[in-house]
Amino acid sequence: MATKAYKRKHAIGTTAIPFLITILISMIVLGAVGYYFYNKLTIKETELKPMQSATTSISDADINEILFVLEPTTENRQPAVMLMRFDPVRKNEYCLGIPLTMMVDHEGKDMTVRQCLSDHGYNALKNAVGKTLDQEINRYIRMDTEGFAKFISLIGNVNYVVPIRDDGIRPESTSQVLDAGQFETLLTSRKYSSEQERAAVIGLSVAALLNQCDGKRIATNLDSYFRAVINTVSTDVTTMDFSAHRHAISYIFEHADAPAKGISMIFEPKDENLVVTDSALQNLKVTFSQTATTK
């Protein structure tokens, strides 16, 4: 009887020890696995945080100035030139129409914007206007009638009070919806009383266009819109430029409320042309450096 009891106890002990060892090993393995995944998740979280902030941050490096030139293929029209300052830091876009009769300095020679564009091209005009206005103009974009129509088809039509009578447009006391052809006529018409008046309309009407568009839709479709427009224009804007500032462009379209401001300058007449005065330059710098109220 004693021998049988001893054998039973020995069998129970022999079975219990491996069972306990198995449980212990399982706990160690499960603990190691849990620690591994916890450690990986913790590291991943700390890696993602700076990446997100770097992607969404807006800085002065995102402030850019672009010279736009619309050269219509329609007969009896003239180029429309505009400087846009894109400032996502202050949630502003400034649209400044440039008269063709404004005097600029191209490589030490005085000439009009019209002459500089005609004789020396877009890059030369970008540099000359930048030097004359004491601004760093980063890029240029040149559109013809086809490119402008494509741009309007993506942005949408504009409501604007037309001040002149020309093909397809006439003066009204209230704003009118202008399609791409009518808007191009407004910007490039020869019916204005002066180039200074036309320049003012260019800045104000393009600002109205940007403020009336569906910013959230543009921000959502920004990549496809960029590809569609970039293939219809002549420009020194690169895909790398777009990638570097895409977050800022999307931000201002999605979050800024009526960010575009049309501005004009007061020029001094000289021999049927226009000269930029020192006071006008100072006012321009003050306007560009203004900060918006944080909402």
C-alpha positions in Angstrom: 0.0 0.0 0.0 2.8 2.4 0.9 4.5 1.6 -2.4 1.4 2.4 -4.4 0.9 5.7 -2.6 4.5 6.7 -3.3 4.1 5.9 -6.9 0.9 8.0 -7.2 2.6 11.0 -5.5 5.6 10.6 -7.7 3.4 10.5 -10.8 1.5 13.7 -9.8 4.8 15.5 -9.1 6.3 14.4 -12.4 3.3 15.8 -14.3 3.0 19.0 -12.3 6.5 20.2 -12.8 6.5 20.1 -16.7 3.0 21.8 -16.6 4.3 24.6 -14.4 7.4 25.0 -16.5 5.1 25.2 -19.6 3.0 28.0 -18.0 6.1 29.9 -17.0 7.6 29.7 -20.5 4.3 30.8 -22.0 4.1 33.8 -19.7 7.7 34.8 -20.6 7.0 34.4 -24.3 3.7 36.3 -24.2 5.3 39.0 -22.1 8.1 39.4 -24.6 5.8 39.5 -27.5 3.6 42.1 -25.7 6.6 44.2 -24.8 7.8 44.0 -28.4 4.6 45.3 -29.9 4.2 47.9 -27.2 7.7 49.2 -27.9 7.1 49.3 -31.7 3.8 51.2 -31.3 5.4 53.6 -28.9 8.4 54.2 -31.3 6.0 54.6 -34.2 3.9 57.1 -32.4 6.9 59.3 -31.6 8.1 59.0 -35.2 4.8 60.1 -36.7 4.3 63.2 -34.5 7.1 65.3 -35.9 6.3 64.1 -39.5 2.7 65.4 -39.1 3.8 68.7 -37.8 6.4 69.1 -40.5 3.9 68.4 -43.2 1.2 70.8 -42.0 3.3 73.7 -40.8 3.1 77.0 -42.6 6.1 79.4 -42.6 7.5 82.4 -44.4 9.2 80.0 -46.8 5.7 79.4 -48.2 5.2 83.1 -49.2 5.6 83.3 -52.9 5.1 86.0 -55.6 4.1 84.9 -59.1 3.9 87.1 -62.3 0.8 86.1 -64.4 0.7 87.0 -68.1 -2.5 86.4 -70.1 -1.8 86.6 -73.8 -5.1 86.1 -75.6 -5.2 84.6 -79.1 -8.4 86.6 -79.8 -7.8 89.5 -82.2 -7.8 93.1 -81.1 -6.9 92.2 -77.5 -3.8 93.0 -75.4 -1.9 91.1 -72.7 -3.0 91.3 -69.1 -0.2 91.3 -66.5 -0.7 90.7 -62.8 1.5 90.1 -59.8 0.1 87.8 -57.1 1.6 87.6 -53.7 0.6 84.3 -52.0 0.9 84.6 -48.2 -0.6 81.6 -46.3 1.0 82.8 -43.0 -1.4 85.8 -43.0 -4.1 83.9 -45.0 -3.9 86.5 -47.8 -3.5 86.6 -51.6 -2.8 90.0 -53.1 -3.6 90.6 -56.7 -1.9 93.6 -58.3 -2.6 94.5 -61.9 0.4 95.8 -63.8 -0.1 98.4 -66.6 1.6 97.7 -69.9 2.7 101.4 -69.9 4.5 101.1 -66.5 8.2 101.8 -66.9 10.6 99.0 -65.7 14.3 98.6 -65.6 15.6 95.7 -67.7 19.4 95.3 -67.4 19.9 99.0 -66.8 17.6 100.1 -69.6 14.3 101.9 -69.1 11.4 100.5 -71.1 7.7 99.8 -70.7 6.2 96.5 -69.5 4.8 96.0 -73.0 8.2 96.5 -74.6 10.0 94.2 -72.1 7.5 91.5 -72.7 7.6 91.8 -76.5 11.4 92.1 -76.9 12.8 90.0 -74.0 10.2 87.5 -72.8 8.5 86.3 -69.6 11.5 85.6 -67.4 13.0 89.0 -68.3 9.7 90.7 -67.5 9.5 88.8 -64.2 12.9 90.1 -63.2 12.3 93.7 -64.4 8.9 94.0 -62.6 10.5 92.6 -59.5 13.4 95.1 -59.6 11.1 98.0 -60.3 8.7 97.2 -57.5 11.5 96.1 -55.1 9.9 92.6 -54.8 11.3 89.1 -55.1 9.1 87.5 -57.8 9.7 83.8 -57.6 8.0 82.4 -60.7 5.9 83.3 -63.8 2.9 81.7 -65.5 1.9 82.6 -69.0 -1.6 81.6 -70.3 -3.2 81.9 -73.7 -6.9 81.8 -74.4 -7.0 78.0 -74.2 -5.1 77.9 -70.9 -7.2 80.6 -69.4 -10.5 78.8 -70.3 -9.2 75.6 -68.7 -8.3 77.5 -65.6 -11.8 79.1 -65.4 -13.5 75.8 -66.0 -11.8 74.5 -62.8 -12.1 77.5 -60.6 -15.6 78.6 -61.7 -17.1 81.8 -63.3 -16.8 85.2 -61.6 -19.5 87.8 -60.6 -18.2 91.3 -61.3 -19.5 94.8 -62.1 -18.4 95.4 -65.7 -17.2 99.0 -66.3 -16.8 98.9 -70.1 -18.6 97.9 -73.3 -16.9 95.4 -75.6 -17.6 92.1 -77.4 -20.0 90.1 -75.2 -19.9 92.5 -72.2 -21.6 95.8 -71.3 -21.6 98.1 -68.3 -24.2 97.4 -65.6 -24.8 98.8 -62.2 -24.9 95.3 -60.7 -22.5 92.4 -60.9 -22.8 90.0 -63.8 -21.7 86.3 -64.2 -18.9 86.2 -66.7 -17.8 83.0 -68.5 -14.2 82.5 -69.5 -14.6 84.3 -72.8 -16.3 87.4 -71.2 -13.8 87.4 -68.4 -10.9 87.3 -70.8 -12.4 90.3 -72.7 -12.7 92.2 -69.4 -9.0 91.7 -68.7 -7.6 92.2 -72.1 -9.9 94.9 -73.7 -8.6 98.1 -75.3 -11.8 100.0 -74.4 -10.5 101.3 -71.0 -9.8 105.0 -70.6 -6.3 104.3 -69.4 -3.9 101.4 -68.6 -4.1 102.4 -64.9 -7.9 101.8 -64.9 -7.5 98.4 -66.7 -4.7 97.4 -64.2 -7.1 98.2 -61.3 -9.8 96.0 -62.8 -7.4 93.1 -63.4 -6.4 93.1 -59.7 -9.9 93.5 -58.3 -11.7 91.0 -60.7 -9.1 88.2 -60.2 -9.4 88.7 -56.4 -13.2 88.5 -56.7 -12.8 85.2 -58.7 -10.6 83.7 -56.0 -12.9 84.8 -53.2 -16.0 83.4 -55.0 -14.6 79.9 -55.8 -15.3 76.8 -53.7 -12.0 76.7 -51.7 -12.7 73.3 -50.1 -13.3 71.7 -53.5 -10.1 73.1 -54.9 -8.1 72.0 -51.9 -9.5 68.4 -52.3 -8.7 68.2 -56.0 -5.5 70.3 -55.9 -3.3 67.7 -57.5 -5.5 66.9 -60.4 -6.1 70.7 -61.0 -2.4 71.4 -61.0 -1.8 68.7 -63.6 -4.6 69.9 -65.7 -3.5 73.6 -65.7 0.3 73.0 -65.9 0.0 71.3 -69.2 -1.8 74.3 -70.8 0.5 77.1 -69.7 4.1 78.2 -70.1 5.9 78.6 -66.8 9.0 78.1 -64.7 7.0 76.6 -61.9 8.1 73.0 -61.4 6.5 69.9 -59.9 9.0 70.2 -57.1 7.8 73.8 -56.4 4.2 72.5 -56.2 5.2 69.6 -53.9 7.1 71.9 -51.6 4.2 74.3 -51.1 1.2 72.1 -51.7 0.2 72.0 -48.1 0.2 75.8 -47.9 -1.9 76.2 -51.1 -4.4 73.6 -49.8 -4.4 75.3 -46.4 -5.3 78.8 -47.7 -8.0 77.5 -50.0 -9.6 75.4 -47.3 -9.3 77.6 -44.3 -9.1 81.2 -45.3 -12.3 83.3 -45.6 -12.2 85.5 -48.7 -8.3 85.7 -48.7 -7.8 87.5 -52.0 -7.4 91.3 -52.0 -7.3 93.3 -55.2 -4.9 96.3 -54.9 -3.8 99.1 -57.2 -1.0 101.5 -57.2 -0.9 105.3 -57.9 1.6 106.1 -60.7 3.1 109.3 -61.9 2.6 110.0 -65.6 5.6 110.6 -67.7 5.6 110.9 -71.5 2.4 108.9 -71.9 3.8 106.2 -69.6 3.6 105.5 -65.9 6.4 105.7 -63.3 6.3 104.1 -59.9 6.9 106.6 -57.2 8.8 106.1 -53.9 5.6 106.6 -51.9 3.8 104.0 -54.0 6.6 101.5 -53.3 6.4 102.2 -49.6 2.7 101.7 -49.6 3.0 98.4 -51.4 5.5 97.1 -48.9 3.2 98.2 -46.0 0.3 96.4 -47.6 2.2 93.2 -48.2 3.5 93.1 -44.6 0.1 93.6 -43.0 -1.0 90.8 -40.7 -4.5 89.4 -40.6 -6.5 89.1 -37.4 -6.4 85.5 -36.2 -9.8 83.9 -36.1 
